[in-house]
Amino acid sequence: MDQPADVGVYVHFPWCRRLCPYCDFPVVVVADQPPHRAYLDDVQAELAAQAPRFAGRTLATIYLGGGTPSWWDPACIAELLAAIRATFPGTPAEVTVEANPIDCTPATMAAWRAAGVTRLSIGVQSWDAAELAALGRDHRVGDGPAAIAAAIAAGFASLSADVILGAPGVAPPPDGEAPASIHAAAASGVDHVSVYELTIEERTAFGKRHRAGRLPVLADEQLAALFEATHHALTAAGFEHYEVSSYARPGRRAVHNGRYWTGGEYLGLGVGAASFWRDPAGGGARWHNHRKLDAYRDPARRLAEHTTFDAAELARDLLWLGMRTSDGVARAAVPADAAAWALAHGLVEDDGARLRPTLRGFLLSNQLAARLSG
């Protein structure tokens, strides 16, 4: 295969003011201020060390995630974005910052815009006060809508809102009805909605409460019903369901996130960040940084895991990754027995050229992935 033409850059900012009880991301909680400048120095040093691996690529996208990257000093964000642009040629199609609603002040958003940020992904999570409380969020029910309105006023033409389905202890809407937050998100002015079913991870506070029998969660059937109702509400409002958890207005898919599902290369910088590199022979490598801050800051201990793979292994991965998207995969790339099984179970549709997941296929994406990658 030819050498990949471009690369996306992901930067993880791990600090948060509090730890959400459902969160299993690499996070560091501090009560005062994170070490803005010191962390910038660490990330820039890593950028300089890792960039040669991706020599010759143009810059496709930049994405700042976390943690709470919107808490990072905007001057540090501006300096980092400038350093990334100076490292790789080209103009990125998208520069995204994940934002906590309480950080979306006019002054901060003006600074992000001046730094070259083009897209915000705002962690609204819910338009309902009871759900926000149950999810342990640090913002009030009005903060999310206010952040979206302020971002539109600040000139951001590309906005995404996160919504979590299945807050513990909160009664779901009647069967067949989408949560009120979904209707509110569709009407809020954003062009992208990321919808996540609440997942109970072992290492989280919710995981501990669940093991002790003290977390009232929805049954799988109830979550599936919420997912279906959400799908119908958002598609009726003009959103395209283009990835398992993602809905977008026409032409507004998340460009950076699309790299993860289509085999595009990405360089991950920061605590816990993952990278993906492809070699000319068709294989490549994946690696990720240590989740612990002290280990990340020591270059000798930074790398937590490094895995190489050949062309056949990558092809299998791209099958199940592609089935997370509405574009699906080439019909000819799917083994005949796996294709027959998926069609028989109503998980895919076949247009002769591509196999694309049905709504049921999205609901059972893990089972579909296991069959395709096996």
C-alpha positions as CSV (number, residue, x, y, z in Angstrom):
1,M,0.0,0.0,0.0
2,D,1.0,3.6,-0.4
3,Q,2.3,5.5,2.6
4,P,-0.7,7.3,4.4
5,A,-1.0,10.9,3.3
6,D,-2.2,12.5,6.5
7,V,-2.4,12.2,10.3
8,G,-4.7,13.4,13.0
9,V,-3.4,14.5,16.3
10,Y,-5.1,13.8,19.6
11,V,-4.0,15.5,22.9
12,H,-5.3,14.3,26.3
13,F,-5.6,16.8,29.1
14,P,-6.2,14.7,32.2
15,W,-7.2,17.2,34.9
16,C,-10.7,17.6,36.2
17,R,-12.3,19.5,39.1
18,R,-14.1,16.4,40.2
19,L,-14.3,12.8,39.1
20,C,-17.6,11.8,37.5
21,P,-18.7,8.5,39.1
22,Y,-19.0,6.8,35.7
23,C,-15.7,7.9,34.2
24,D,-12.9,5.4,33.5
25,F,-10.7,7.8,31.4
26,P,-7.2,8.8,32.6
27,V,-8.1,11.6,34.9
28,V,-6.3,13.6,37.6
29,V,-8.5,15.5,40.1
30,V,-7.2,18.7,41.7
31,A,-9.0,21.3,43.8
32,D,-6.9,24.3,42.8
33,Q,-5.2,24.7,39.4
34,P,-3.6,22.1,37.1
35,P,0.1,22.6,36.1
36,H,-0.9,24.4,32.8
37,R,2.6,25.3,31.6
38,A,4.5,22.3,32.9
39,Y,2.1,19.9,31.1
40,L,2.4,22.0,27.9
41,D,6.1,21.4,28.1
42,D,5.7,17.7,28.5
43,V,3.3,17.4,25.5
44,Q,5.5,19.5,23.3
45,A,8.5,17.4,24.1
46,E,6.5,14.3,23.3
47,L,5.4,15.9,20.0
48,A,9.0,16.5,19.0
49,A,10.0,12.9,19.9
50,Q,7.1,11.2,18.2
51,A,6.6,13.3,15.0
52,P,9.4,11.8,13.0
53,R,7.5,8.5,13.0
54,F,4.8,10.3,10.9
55,A,7.2,12.2,8.6
56,G,5.7,13.2,5.3
57,R,2.1,13.3,6.5
58,T,-0.1,16.4,6.2
59,L,-2.1,17.5,9.2
60,A,-5.7,16.4,8.9
61,T,-7.3,17.1,12.3
62,I,-6.5,18.1,15.9
63,Y,-8.6,17.0,18.8
64,L,-8.2,18.0,22.5
65,G,-9.9,15.6,24.8
66,G,-9.8,14.7,28.5
67,G,-10.3,15.1,31.3
68,T,-11.3,18.7,30.9
69,P,-9.2,20.3,28.2
70,S,-11.5,23.4,28.4
71,W,-9.9,24.0,31.8
72,W,-6.4,24.3,30.2
73,D,-5.1,27.9,30.0
74,P,-6.2,29.2,26.5
75,A,-2.7,30.6,26.1
76,C,-1.2,27.1,26.5
77,I,-3.8,25.7,24.0
78,A,-2.8,28.4,21.5
79,E,0.9,27.6,21.9
80,L,0.3,23.9,21.5
81,L,-1.9,24.3,18.4
82,A,0.8,26.4,16.9
83,A,3.5,23.8,17.7
84,I,1.4,21.0,16.0
85,R,0.8,23.1,12.9
86,A,4.5,23.9,12.8
87,T,5.4,20.2,13.0
88,F,3.1,19.0,10.2
89,P,2.3,20.8,6.9
90,G,-1.3,21.5,5.8
91,T,-4.3,23.1,7.3
92,P,-6.4,20.8,9.5
93,A,-10.0,20.3,8.4
94,E,-11.2,20.4,12.0
95,V,-9.7,21.5,15.4
96,T,-11.9,20.3,18.3
97,V,-11.9,21.0,22.0
98,E,-14.0,19.1,24.4
99,A,-15.6,21.6,26.7
100,N,-17.3,21.5,30.1
101,P,-20.3,23.9,30.0
102,I,-19.0,26.0,32.9
103,D,-15.8,26.8,31.0
104,C,-17.6,28.2,28.0
105,T,-17.3,31.9,28.9
106,P,-17.2,34.6,26.2
107,A,-13.6,35.5,26.9
108,T,-12.4,31.8,26.8
109,M,-14.3,31.0,23.6
110,A,-12.9,34.2,22.0
111,A,-9.4,32.9,22.9
112,W,-10.1,29.5,21.5
113,R,-11.3,31.0,18.3
114,A,-8.2,33.2,18.0
115,A,-6.0,30.1,18.6
116,G,-7.7,28.3,15.6
117,V,-10.2,26.1,17.4
118,T,-13.1,25.5,14.9
119,R,-15.3,23.0,16.8
120,L,-16.5,22.4,20.3
121,S,-17.8,19.2,21.8
122,I,-19.8,20.3,24.8
123,G,-20.4,17.8,27.6
124,V,-24.0,18.7,28.3
125,Q,-24.9,15.1,29.2
126,S,-28.5,16.0,30.1
127,W,-31.1,18.8,30.0
128,D,-32.7,17.3,33.2
129,A,-31.7,18.3,36.7
130,A,-32.4,14.9,38.3
131,E,-30.2,13.2,35.6
132,L,-27.3,15.6,36.1
133,A,-27.4,15.0,39.8
134,A,-27.6,11.2,39.4
135,L,-24.6,11.4,37.0
136,G,-22.6,13.4,39.5
137,R,-21.9,16.3,37.1
138,D,-20.4,19.6,38.3
139,H,-22.7,21.8,36.3
140,R,-26.3,22.9,36.7
141,V,-29.2,22.1,34.3
142,G,-29.0,25.5,32.6
143,D,-25.3,25.6,32.0
144,G,-25.3,23.2,29.0
145,P,-27.9,25.1,27.0
146,A,-26.2,28.4,27.9
147,A,-22.9,27.1,26.8
148,I,-24.3,26.1,23.4
149,A,-26.0,29.5,22.9
150,A,-22.8,31.3,23.9
151,A,-20.7,29.2,21.5
152,I,-23.1,30.0,18.6
153,A,-22.8,33.7,19.6
154,A,-19.0,33.4,19.6
155,G,-19.1,32.2,16.0
156,F,-18.5,28.5,16.3
157,A,-20.2,27.0,13.3
158,S,-19.6,23.4,14.3
159,L,-20.9,22.2,17.7
160,S,-21.5,18.8,19.2
161,A,-23.4,17.9,22.4
162,D,-22.9,14.8,24.5
163,V,-26.0,13.1,26.0
164,I,-25.9,10.1,28.3
165,L,-28.8,7.6,28.3
166,G,-29.8,5.7,31.4
167,A,-28.9,7.8,34.4
168,P,-29.2,5.6,37.5
169,G,-32.3,5.9,39.6
170,V,-34.1,8.1,37.1
171,A,-37.2,6.6,35.5
172,P,-37.0,6.3,31.7
173,P,-39.7,7.9,29.5
174,P,-42.7,5.7,28.4
175,D,-41.9,3.0,25.9
176,G,-41.3,4.4,22.4
177,E,-40.6,7.9,23.6
178,A,-37.1,9.5,23.4
179,P,-35.7,11.3,26.5
180,A,-36.5,15.0,26.7
181,S,-32.8,15.7,26.5
182,I,-32.7,14.2,23.0
183,H,-35.4,16.5,21.8
184,A,-33.7,19.4,23.5
185,A,-30.3,18.6,21.9
186,A,-31.9,18.3,18.4
187,A,-33.4,21.8,18.9
188,S,-30.4,23.4,20.5
189,G,-28.6,24.5,17.4
190,V,-25.8,21.9,17.5
191,D,-25.0,20.0,14.3
192,H,-23.7,16.9,16.0
193,V,-25.0,14.8,18.9
194,S,-23.0,12.0,20.6
195,V,-25.3,9.6,22.5
196,Y,-23.8,7.2,25.0
197,E,-25.6,4.5,27.0
198,L,-24.4,4.6,30.6
199,T,-21.8,1.9,30.9
200,I,-20.7,0.6,34.3
201,E,-17.0,0.3,34.4
202,E,-15.3,-1.8,37.0
203,R,-12.8,0.8,38.3
204,T,-15.3,3.6,38.7
205,A,-17.4,4.7,41.7
206,F,-20.5,3.5,39.9
207,G,-18.7,0.1,39.4
208,K,-18.2,-0.2,43.2
209,R,-21.8,0.7,44.0
210,H,-23.1,-1.7,41.3
211,R,-21.1,-4.6,42.8
212,A,-22.5,-3.7,46.2
213,G,-26.0,-3.7,44.8
214,R,-26.5,0.0,45.5
215,L,-26.8,1.3,42.0
216,P,-30.3,1.2,40.3
217,V,-29.5,0.8,36.6
218,L,-31.8,0.2,33.7
219,A,-32.1,-3.3,32.3
220,D,-30.5,-4.0,28.9
221,E,-34.0,-4.1,27.3
222,Q,-34.8,-0.7,28.7
223,L,-31.5,0.8,27.4
224,A,-32.2,-0.8,24.0
225,A,-35.6,0.8,23.9
226,L,-34.1,4.2,24.8
227,F,-31.5,3.8,22.0
228,E,-34.2,3.0,19.4
229,A,-36.4,5.9,20.5
230,T,-33.4,8.2,20.4
231,H,-32.5,7.0,17.0
232,H,-36.0,7.7,15.6
233,A,-36.2,11.1,17.2
234,L,-32.9,12.3,16.0
235,T,-33.3,11.0,12.4
236,A,-36.7,12.5,12.3
237,A,-35.1,15.8,13.2
238,G,-32.7,15.6,10.3
239,F,-29.7,14.0,11.9
240,E,-27.8,11.1,10.2
241,H,-26.9,8.1,12.3
242,Y,-23.4,7.6,10.9
243,E,-21.6,5.8,13.8
244,V,-22.9,3.7,16.7
245,S,-22.9,6.6,19.1
246,S,-22.9,9.6,16.7
247,Y,-25.6,11.6,14.9
248,A,-24.8,14.6,12.6
249,R,-26.5,17.0,10.3
250,P,-25.7,16.4,6.6
251,G,-22.0,17.2,6.0
252,R,-21.2,17.6,9.8
253,R,-19.7,14.3,10.7
254,A,-16.9,14.4,13.2
255,V,-13.9,14.3,10.9
256,H,-11.3,13.4,13.6
257,N,-13.4,10.6,15.1
258,G,-13.9,9.2,11.7
259,R,-10.2,8.3,11.5
260,Y,-10.6,5.8,14.3
261,W,-13.2,3.8,12.3
262,T,-11.6,4.0,8.8
263,G,-8.0,3.2,9.5
264,G,-6.6,6.7,9.4
265,E,-3.4,7.4,11.3
266,Y,-3.4,9.3,14.5
267,L,-0.7,10.5,16.9
268,G,-1.8,10.6,20.5
269,L,-0.1,12.9,23.0
270,G,-0.5,13.2,26.7
271,V,-1.5,10.9,29.6
272,G,-3.1,7.7,28.4
273,A,-3.2,8.8,24.8
274,A,-3.2,6.2,22.0
275,S,-1.5,6.3,18.6
276,F,-2.0,4.3,15.4
277,W,0.7,4.1,12.6
278,R,0.6,2.2,9.3
279,D,3.5,0.9,7.4
280,P,3.9,0.6,3.6
281,A,3.6,-3.2,3.8
282,G,0.0,-2.9,5.0
283,G,0.6,-3.6,8.7
284,G,1.5,-1.1,11.4
285,A,1.5,-0.5,15.1
286,R,-0.7,0.8,18.0
287,W,0.6,2.1,21.3
288,H,-0.6,4.1,24.2
289,N,0.9,6.1,27.0
290,H,0.8,5.3,30.7
291,R,-2.5,6.3,32.4
292,K,-0.6,7.6,35.5
293,L,0.7,11.2,35.4
294,D,4.0,10.5,37.2
295,A,4.8,7.6,34.7
296,Y,3.8,9.7,31.7
297,R,6.1,12.6,32.7
298,D,9.1,10.2,32.8
299,P,10.1,9.5,29.1
300,A,11.6,6.2,30.2
301,R,8.3,5.0,31.6
302,R,5.8,6.8,29.3
303,L,5.0,4.0,27.0
304,A,2.5,1.6,28.5
305,E,1.9,-0.8,25.6
306,H,3.1,-1.2,22.0
307,T,1.6,-3.7,19.6
308,T,2.5,-4.5,16.0
309,F,0.3,-6.2,13.5
310,D,0.5,-7.4,9.9
311,A,-1.7,-6.6,6.9
312,A,-4.1,-9.5,7.6
313,E,-4.6,-8.5,11.2
314,L,-5.3,-4.9,10.2
315,A,-7.8,-6.0,7.6
316,R,-9.7,-7.9,10.3
317,D,-9.7,-4.9,12.5
318,L,-11.0,-2.6,9.8
319,L,-13.9,-5.0,9.2
320,W,-15.3,-4.6,12.7
321,L,-14.4,-0.9,13.0
322,G,-16.2,-0.2,9.7
323,M,-19.3,-2.0,11.0
324,R,-19.5,0.7,13.6
325,T,-20.4,3.2,10.9
326,S,-23.4,3.5,8.5
327,D,-20.9,3.3,5.6
328,G,-20.2,-0.3,6.5
329,V,-17.5,-2.3,4.6
330,A,-17.0,-3.6,1.2
331,R,-19.0,-6.8,0.6
332,A,-16.0,-8.6,-0.9
333,A,-13.9,-8.0,2.2
334,V,-16.3,-10.0,4.5
335,P,-15.9,-13.8,4.8
336,A,-18.9,-15.5,3.2
337,D,-19.9,-17.3,6.4
338,A,-19.8,-14.2,8.5
339,A,-21.8,-12.2,6.0
340,A,-24.4,-15.0,5.8
341,W,-24.7,-15.1,9.6
342,A,-25.0,-11.3,9.9
343,L,-27.7,-11.2,7.1
344,A,-29.6,-14.0,8.7
345,H,-29.7,-12.3,12.0
346,G,-30.8,-8.9,10.5
347,L,-27.6,-7.2,11.6
348,V,-26.6,-5.9,8.2
349,E,-28.2,-5.0,4.8
350,D,-26.5,-5.8,1.5
351,D,-26.6,-3.5,-1.5
352,G,-24.4,-5.7,-3.6
353,A,-21.3,-3.6,-3.0
354,R,-21.3,-3.0,0.7
355,L,-22.6,-4.5,3.9
356,R,-24.0,-1.8,6.2
357,P,-25.3,-2.3,9.8
358,T,-29.0,-2.1,10.4
359,L,-30.3,-0.4,13.6
360,R,-30.3,-3.9,15.1
361,G,-26.7,-4.2,14.0
362,F,-25.8,-1.0,15.8
363,L,-27.6,-2.3,18.9
364,L,-25.7,-5.6,18.8
365,S,-22.4,-4.0,17.5
366,N,-20.3,-6.0,20.0
367,Q,-21.6,-9.3,18.8
368,L,-21.3,-8.3,15.2
369,A,-17.7,-7.2,15.8
370,A,-16.8,-10.4,17.5
371,R,-18.1,-12.5,14.6
372,L,-16.4,-10.4,11.9
373,S,-13.0,-10.2,13.7
374,G,-13.0,-13.9,14.7
